Amino acid sequence: MLIKSDVWLRANKNIELLKAVQQSNIVDAAVMSALRKKWSIEEISVAVDLLDARKRAENKLEHANTIIADSVGVQQATSTKIARHKAMRFVSKDPIYDLCCGIGSDLAALPKQTVGVDTDSLRCWMANQNSGKNTTCEDVCLMHLPSDALIHIDPSRRRGEKRLHSLDAMQPSIEDIYKMTSRCAGGCIKVSPSVNAEDLENFPCSFELEYIEENGRVVQGVIWFGSLAHNVGQVTATSMTLRQSVTGIPKFPPFESTIRGWILEPNPALERARLHGNTGNKYGATEPSPQLGLLCSPTHPKSPWFTSFEVLATTALRLEKVAVVLKTLGCTKVEVKTRGKTVDPNQWQNELSTKSDGTLLTIFALRLGKKRIAVITRRHGQP
């Protein structure tokens, strides 16, 4: 009897099957019937999942067109760029374990002595195929960890198809993970970007929290602990877009209600790490409302950590008022940004954009205390 990995291996090597499935509408009963004359339902199902996984892996994982994975495995996987970024801290000859290794995207980037561990035997096999490294199928909570070991752990945070975010939703449990951290030399824990340092008051050892942005979104939080916490007690913002990191203890930017000069929109990782105040302070930037996230600067800072918008005008947050200002400026096309759901950006864009061409201006719809204002701006570099 074939085991699951045998079916996946056969499907992966069956070029005729993969090509037939790729070119077929499998929801069509006649098409499926024709496919079943040559291959089993199990083989066809695996081929469908494999092809879907490879499509999802494009622009995320290296060698996406040859990866062996299921769709859910790719969704849960760390991108190749982020995996390599994290792996740079694991430069060591000590034992390294990638716990809950999944399809092996992190495992592939970690040093050659790293062993992947997962309770799912099929995922272990996939991780071995995708990384070329040794894997073992066992319960990560029960396995022996040498005291000098470094670990990378990516706990499951899903229930069915739903992605969960809290530490309490992780499997293994946060309590079991705490026990693992106390048994080894150091490592990192992949967590939801919604996790805050305040959530880790019971963490058993010194740690550093990192937030990682990729393609304009904060996609991963990382708890570095033990010997791999290079900046103990601090927070790190990393942008894969910029290929840069900033580390520090968050400082609130000074408050100044006047909107002038430039509005600065921080990189999502910088804002999530609450380090936008630290970086903005270098340029004399202020925050027009506490915890707004956006900063104002009298001059253009020319910092890659901020997207800058030159302030052209301000008015009350009413469509007719904004429309008058836009007409004065000769603008027929806008993008609308907001904080705290002050307005529906899509509705405002549709109401205020009368043409699809022309100079684009950016409107910030903001609530500053009891005031609601519209700030009309031009993005830096926009003609």
N, C-alpha and C positions, 0 to 999 in steps of 0.2 A: 504493500500500500504506500502511495506517495505521501510524504509529509509536506506541510505547507511550503517550506523553502524549496523543495524539489519542483513544485508547480511553478513557483515564481522564477526559478532558474530556467526551467524549460520555456516559459513564456517569454522571458527576456532574450533567450537565444533564438526564438522562433520569429525570424524576420517576416515570413509570410503572414503569420497570424497578426503581428503588430501592424503591418501595412494594411491588411484587410480590415481590421477593427478601426484603424485611423480613418479609412476612407468610407466607412459605413455609418449609416444611421441606425444605431443598435436598438432604438425604441420602436423601430419598424418591425413588426412580427415576421414578415416575409424575409427581411434581411437577416434577422436573428436565426430563423429556421435554416437559411442557407449556410450561415456560419457554423451552426451545430452539426451539419453534415460532415464537417472536417475536424471540429474541435469540441471538447467538452464545455459545459456551462462554466465549470471552475476555471478552465484555461482562458475562456473569453472574458470572464469577470476580472481575472488577474490582469489581463492585457488592457482592459478598459481602465482599471485603477492605476496601472503603471504609466500609461500614456497621459492620464489626467495629472498624475503626480509630476511628471516631467514638464508638463505645460506650466504648472504652478511654480515649479522650481526655476523657470526662466527669470533671469535678472535677480535671482536670489542665491542660488547655489552654483558653484563651479561644476562643470561637466553635467549640467542639467539634462542634456539629451541622452546621457548614458546611466544616470543614477538609478539605483534599484530602491524603490520606495513606494509606499501607498500615499494617497492624497492627504490623509490626516497627519501622517508622519512629516510630510513636507511643510504643512501649515505650522506644526509645532517646532520645526527645526530652526536653529539659528542660521542667519545668512553667513555665507563664506567670509565676507568682509569682517563682520562682527566676531566670528569665531577666531579669525586670525588675530584680531585686535586683542581679544582676551588671552589667547595662547601665548602672547609675548611675555606675560607675567609668569608663565609656567616653565621658564628656562631653568631646568634642574635635572640632575641625574637621579634624584630620589624617585621612589615609586609614585605613579600618578594614576588615578582612577577617574574615569568619566562615568558617574553614576546616573542611572536613568538615561542612558546614552541615546535612546531612540534610534533614528536611522543613521546616526553617526556624523552629523555635520560638524559638531564641536570636536568629536573624536578625531576626525580627519586633520584638524588643525593643530591638535595637541602633540607634544613630543612623542617620538617613536615608541618609547617604553610604556605609553599609556594603555591601560586595559579598559575596555568598555564593559559596563555592567547594566543589565536590564532584566526585569522579570518576564518580559515578553520574548519568547524564543525566536519568533520571526523577526522582530526588530533587532535582536542581537545579531542574527544572520545578516540582515540588511546592513547594519553598522559595520560588520566585518567586510562585507563586499564593497562598501562605499569608502572605507577608510584604509583597508589593508592591514588593520591592527587587530590584535587579539581581543576577543569578547568572551564574556561568560554570562550564563543565564542563572541568576540567583537573586534572592531578596537582599536589596542593598542595606536593609536595616539589620540583617543578621550576619553579614559577611565580616570577616576580620580585616581591620584596617591597621597597617603598621603605624607606629607612632610618628615615623618620619614621612608618612605619605602626604601627598597633596591631592585634593579632590575637586572635581568640577561636578556639580549636581544640578540637574534641570528637573525639578519636581513637576509632576502633572498638575495642571490647574484647570482641568476640564471635567464637566459632568455631562456625559453624552456629547452633544454638539456645542454646548454652551461653555464659553471661556469664563473662568472665574478669576478674581483678582486679589482676594485677601490672603494673608498668610495662613489663616485657619483652613482655607480651601485646598491647601497643597497636599499631595500624596507623593512620597511619605509625609507624615504630619510634621509640623514645625517642631514639635517636641522631639521626634525621632531625629530630625535634622540637627537640632541643637546637640544631641548626644553624639552624633557623628563628628561635629566640629570640635568637640572636646577630646576626641580620640585620635586626631591627626594633627599634622603640623600647620596646615593652612589650606586655603583654596578659595573657591567662590561658589555662590549660590545664585542661580538665575531666578529672579522674581518678577512680579508684575511691576511696571513703572509707577503704579499707584502707591506702592509701599513707601512710607516715610521713615526717617531716622527715629521718630518718636515711637513707631510701631515695634522697634527693636530694643526696647529698654531691658528686656530679659535675655538679650543675646549673651551667650556664655563667655565670649572673649572679645578682644579688640577687633574693630571692623571699620571699613570704609564703604560708603554707598556710592554707586556710580549709576548715572542715567545715560543711555546711549540713544542718539538720534540717527535715523537712517531714512533717506528720501522724505525729509520734512516731518517725520513723526518720531516721537519717543517710543521705541519698540521694545526696549529691554531695561530692566533694572538689575543690578548686580551687587551682591553683598560680598565684598572681599574680606577675608578674615585671617587671623593668625599671621603667618610669615608673608602672605601675599597682600596683606593690607598695608600698602606702602604709605598711605596718608591717613593714619589712624585718627578717628574722630572728625574727619573732614568729608566733604562731598565732592564728587567729580562729575563734570558734564563732558561728555564726549560726543563729537559730531563726526559721523562717518562721511558726511557730505564735505566738511571742511578738512577732515583728517587732523583734527586738533582736539585737545582736551584742556579743560580749566579745572583747577582744584582749589578749594578754600572752605572757610567757614562762612556760611551765608550772612550777608550784611544787608539790612534794609536800605534801599536808596532814600535820600532825603525827599521830603514832601514839598511840592510847589504846585499850586493849582493852576498857574498860568500856562496856557498852551502856546508855545513859541518855537520858532526855529525849525526843529526837526522832531518828528515822532520816530522812536526807535522800537522796532519789533524784535525781541530777542530770539535767537535760535531756540527751538522747543526744548532741547536738553538743558540749555543754560537757564531757561525760566523754570523748568521742572526741578532743577537742582537748587533753585533759589539763589543762583549766583549772578543773576542779571544786574543786581544792585552793585555787587563787587566790581564787575566789569564796567558798568555805567559810571561808577564813581570816578574812574580814570578820565572821563570826558566831561565831568561836571554835569552829568545827566541827573534829572529829578523825576519823581513819579507824581503825575497829576492827581492821583487818588490812591490811597493805601491799598496795596495788594492788587492793583490793576494789572500789573505785568508789563504794561507799556511804559516807556520812558520818554522824556522830552529833553532835548539838548539844544542850546543856543547855536551851536555850530555842528557841522557834519563830522561825525567821529571817524569815518572811514575804517570801521572795525568789521571784520568778517562775521563777528558774532551777532551783529545786528543788521536787519534790513531797514534802511533809512527812507523816510518819507518827508519831503519838504512841505511845511505847512503853508498853504496858500490863503486860506480863509477859515473862519469858524462861524457857525450860526446855530440857532435853536434846532433841536432835533425834530423837525417837521418837514415832510416831503415837499410842500410848496415852497418853504423857505430855502431848502437845499436846491431845488430846481431853479430858483431865481439866481442863486450864486453861480450855478453851473452854466446858466445861459450867459451870464456876464463874462465868464471865463471861456466861453466858446466850446464847452465840453459836451459831447453827446454820448460818451461811453464811460461807464464807471465800474469799479469793483467795490464792494462794501465789506468792511471788516467790523466786527463788534466784539465786545467782551461781556460775559454774563447774560447773553441772550437779550440784550437791550432791544434789538429789532430782529426781524427775519431778513438776513442779508440777501437771500435770493429774491424775495419780494421787492426789496428796495432797488436792487440792481435792475429788475425787470421794469420797475416804474420809472427809473431815472435814465436808463440807457435808451436813447431814441434811434441810435444807429449802431451797427456792428463794427464800423471802422472809425477812424479818427483817434485823437490823442486820448489815452486812458488816464483817468484820475482815480485816486483811491479815497474813499470816504470812510472815516472812522466814526461809528455811531457809539457814543460813550455815555455812561452815567457817572458823573463826578459828584458824589454826595447826593444832594437833592436835584442837581442840575442834569439835564439831558442835552448833550450838544452833538453837533456834527462837525467834524474837522475835515475839510477838503484838502487833500495833499497830492503831491506828485512823487511817485516812487523814484528814488535815485537811479539815474540812468535812463529813465523814461523820457523820450523826446517831448 
